[in-house]
């Protein structure tokens, strides 16, 4: 089996991350990731090595930190990958120097001690490294001062390469086909879970992985999903019900998309159309504003203005997601498009990829959700999720 990205791509990534390490004043960085069934925090290690651990689980008498992996980065040395599996897939993994261990945090710490590393070391992954494993690092390498640097690799990979963008285009086709199947099922009389099954069939057949398929309708429409445990319920939308559907996950080679749409089972009335068109209108307007150099605070302010002009009510999902989109890559990432969550220096750059979304609610009518994924281009943005605006 051949990896999607050639070795030259990884060598470019290593060089760019090394430059960022030096720019931040470090000589050594350790990057942790976690797989084992969750793809939420595997992105940085996947980006650097193409390694993904398949086994998770609780600690035992013979292993700790199942599914974790770490990469040691130092100037003048090739990256070293520490994994929790007994053998490495050299046909897939880009890093040649791989250490296998039942205790990957201990393994990383011992390697640093053997190299004579002391003082400040950038540590990537503090947002998900459990305390007990961090204490392993402290105990084995007491001479190291671990400095949190969770955005170190993300700051480099927010700008996508040509091959990454091609990967996103294929994933966008998958997302479009998946959302179409989901929404056509919901408005066509299938139960939520049957419609989700049709979407899943499309995604898996095209090589994608699903994190969540979310659906809702009827009296719970203001919430993200009707049945949060699965994302979809056994219920069938009634005629006249508004329905929402969203598809989340690493839909190709680990790259995330999360498009969403709103529709109506049967003919839509005037207020339902107005609500759905207002949500899609916000997304289209903000997508047009996301041009290189634009400040995200300015884009978000326009979203707030359009939301206020529409009026309506505030649904639970609007309270849960007080923003109009976010960066995407090997996960759902920063920056966010929000007047309360964006930073003053968050600006749009060419070859970034964004999810642009809007939520609206109208008492007595329902709630609408709309999200597209776009690539920021030099001469114009590229819409890669092309499902109809209304089902």
N, C-alpha and C positions, 0 to 999 in steps of 0.2 A: 504494500500500500504506500502511495506517495503522499506526502503532506501537501496541503493546498498552497502554502507559501514556500518559495525557494529559500535556500540558505542565505542568499544575498540579502533578502528582506530582513532576516533576523540579525544579520551583521550590521545592517543600517540601524535597526532598532537599538542594538547594544551600544553603538557609537553615540546615538542621540541621548540615550539615558546616561551614559558616562559623562557627556557634556553637561547634562543637568545636575548630576552629582557634584561635579567640580564647581559649577556655577553657584551651588548652594554651600560650598565650603567644606564638603566632606571628601574623605579619601576612600571610604568603604560604605557600601549600602547593602542591606539584606532585605529582600523582597519576599514576603510570604503570600501564599494563596491557599484556597481551600476548595476541593472538589467533592467527590464522594456522593453525588446525587444532587447537590446544590450547585448552581452555576453563578450565584450571586457574587462570590468573592474569589473566583478562579481567574479573573481577567488579567491581572498583572503578570502572573506566572505563565499563563497561556500565551500572552503577548511575547514574552521573552524566550519561551522554550518550546511551546506547543505540547507541554505535558498537562494532562488532566487525570487526576486520580479517580478511580471508579469505586473505591470501597470506603465507606464511612463506618461509624460505630463508636461505641463507648470504649474507654480505656480498659485494658485487661492486664493479666499477669505478664504478657509477652509484648504488648505494644502500647504506645501513647500517641495521641494526636493523629489518629487515622484520617486520611484524606488531605492532610496538610503537606505542602512542599515549600521549599525556600530556595532562593537564588542569591548567591554571594557575588557582588560586583565590586571590582577593584581596578584602578587604572593599570594598564600594562599587563593584565591577566585576563584570560578567557573566563567567561562566566562559569560558575560551578553550581550545579543543580543538586539539591538534596530532596529525595523522594521517600515516601513511606512504603513503597512496593519493593519486593525482592528482586525484580528484574526491570530493566528499562527498555522501552520500545525504541530502539535506535532507528527503526524505519520511520518513526514519526517525530521523535524529539530532536530539536535543533542543536541543543547543547551537548557537546561531546563529553565533558567532564561531569559525570553523574555519580553521586554517592547514594547508596541505598541503605536504609536503616528502619528499624521498627520504632525509632524515636527521633523524628526529623528535627525537632527543636534542639535536642541534645546534640545531634549530629552537626548542625550548623554551628552551635556554640563551640564545640570541640575543634572544628575546622578553623574557626577564627583564632582560637587560642594557639593552635599549632602554627598559624601564620604570624603570630606575634602582634595581633591587632589589639590595641588599647585605645582608650579615649572615646571621642564622639563617633558613633556609627549611626547612619540613617536607617530607621526601621520603618518599613512599609507593611501595613496590615494591622495597626494597633486598634482599628475600629472593629475587628472581629477576632483577634488573638485572645483566647481565654487567659485569665489571670494565672492559672496553674502552669500553662506552657511558657508564659513570659517569665515566671519564676525559675523555670529550668534554664533559660538564657542567663538570668542574673546569677544563678548559683554556679554555673559552669564557667562563665566569663565575667567574673566580678570586676575586672579592669576596664570593662566597656561601659560607656554611658550611652544608653539607647535613646536616640532622639526621634520622636515621631515625625514621619515624613510621608503620610499616607497618599498624598497627591503627587509624589515624585514621578512615578511612571505614568500616571494618568495625565499629567501636564504635558507629557511628550506625545502620548497616543491619542490625544483629543483631535489632532490633525491627522487625517487618514491618508495613507499612501494610495497610489493609483490602483494597486491590486486590491487593497481593502475596499476602495470605492466600488470596484467591479463586484466584489463579494456582496456588498450592500445592495447593488442593483439586482442581483439574483435573489437575495433575501427579500427585497421589496416585491418582486414578482410573487414569491411564495406568500408573503403577508397579504397581498392583494387577493390572490386566489383563496386563501384561507378565510379572510374576512367576508368575501363574497359568498362562500359556502355557508358560513355561520349565519350571516344575515338573511340569506335566501331561505335557509331552514327555519329561522325564527318567524319570518313574516309568512312563510308558506304552510304553517300548521304543524311543524315538528315540535316536540318538547325541547326544552333548553338543552338537555343532555344529548338528545339525538342530533341537534344542530351542532353542538360542540364536537360530537363524534365525526360529523362530516368535515368540519374544519380540520380536526386532528389528522384525518386520513390524508388530506391534501398536504399538510405540513410535513408529516413523517415521510411520505412518499418522495418528497423533494429534498430530503436530507436534513430537515430541521428538527429542533428540539423545542418542546413546549414547556414554559414555566407555568402559564395559567391561561385558560380560556374563560373569560368572564361574561356572564349574561344576566339580564334582569328585565323585568316587565311588571306591569300591574302596580299593586299597592306598595311594593318595596323599591320602586324605580329610583328614588332619590339616593339609594345606597349603591355601592360599587357593584355588588353581586347579590343575587337573590339567595344563594346558598354559599356562604363564603368558604366552607370547608373544601368543596370541590370546585367552586366557581360557577357551577350551573346546577339547576334543580331538575326534578322530574316533571315540573309543571309545564303546561302548554299555554302560550299566550292566547288570550281570548280575542275575538274579532274586535277591532278598534283599539287594542292595547298598543301603546308605544313600547318598543323593545330596544335594548342596547346590547351591543356586543363588542368585546375587545379581545385581542390576541396578543399575548405577551410571550417573549422568550428569545433565546439565541437561535434564530431561525436559519442561520447558516454559518458554519465554522465558528460558532460562539458569539456571533454579532447579533446584538439585540434590536428588536423593533417592538412597538406596542401600539399599532393603529387601532382605531375604534370608530364605530358608526352608530347611528340611531335610525330606527325605522318605525313603521306602523304596520300591524297586521290588518290588512284590508285598506280601504281608501282612507287617506289622512284628511282630517278636517282642517279648517283654516288656521286655528290656533296651534295645532300640532305642526303644521308646515312652517308657521312663523317661528316657532321655537327651534326646530331643527335647522332651518335656514340661518337663524341668528348665530347658532353655535358654529356652523360651518363658515359663516361669514367672518367671524372673529379669527378663526384659524387661517383663512385665506389672506386676510388683511395682515396679520402678524407675520405670516410666511413671506409675504412680499417685502416686509420691513427688515427681515433678517438678511441684510446684505453686509459684506465685509466692512468692518469699521463701525457698524451700528452698535450702540450701547444697549445692553439688555434691559436696563432700567427704563429706557425710553420706549422700547418695544412693549414692556410690561405695562407701562403707564397707559399706552393706547388700548391694551386689553382691558384694563380697569375702566377706562372711559367707555368703551363699547359695552361692557357688561352693565355698567350703571345706566347707560342710555336705554338698554333693553328693559331694565327693571326686573320684575319677577321676584323670586324668593331665593333663599340660600339653602341648598340641600346638604345633607351630611357629606356627600362626596366632595362638594365644593369646599367645605371646611377642612376635609382631609387632604386635599390637594390644592393649596392656595397659589397656584402658578399656572402659566400658560405653556409649559413645555420644559424641555431639558435636553442636555447632550446625551447622545447614545454612542455606544461602542461595544466593548466586551462587558456590558452591564448597563444599568440605568445610571447616568453619570451627571456630574456638574459640567457646566453651569446650568442653573435653572433660570427660567424667564419669569421673574416675580418682582414686584415692588417691595416685598418684604424679605426675599431670599437671595436676590441678585446682589452682587457687589458693584461698587462704583466703577471698577476697572474691568468688569466682565464685558467683553466685546466679541462680536461675531468675526470669525476668520474663515478664509477660503478653505475648503475641504474639511470643514467640520460637518457633523451630521446631527440634526436636531429632530426630536419629536415635538410637534406643535399641537397643543390641545386646548379645548375649551369645554366648560361645563356650564349649563344654564338650567334653571328650574322655574316652573310657572305653576302656581297653585291652581288645582282643578284641571290641569292639563297633563303635567308630567315633568320629566327631566330629560335633557339631551346631553350627549357626550359625543365629541368629534375629535379625532386625532389623525394627523398625517405625519409621515417621515420625509424629510427633505435633506438633500446634499447642498451645501453652500458652494456655489460656483463663482468663478471670476466674472462671467458675463450675465449670469442668471442662475437662480436656484433650480434644482432638479427634483421634481416630485417623484418619489419611487413607490408610493402607495396610491394607486389610481382607482380604488373602488368608487362606485357612484356616491354622490353626496347624500342621497336619500334612497332608502329601500322601502 
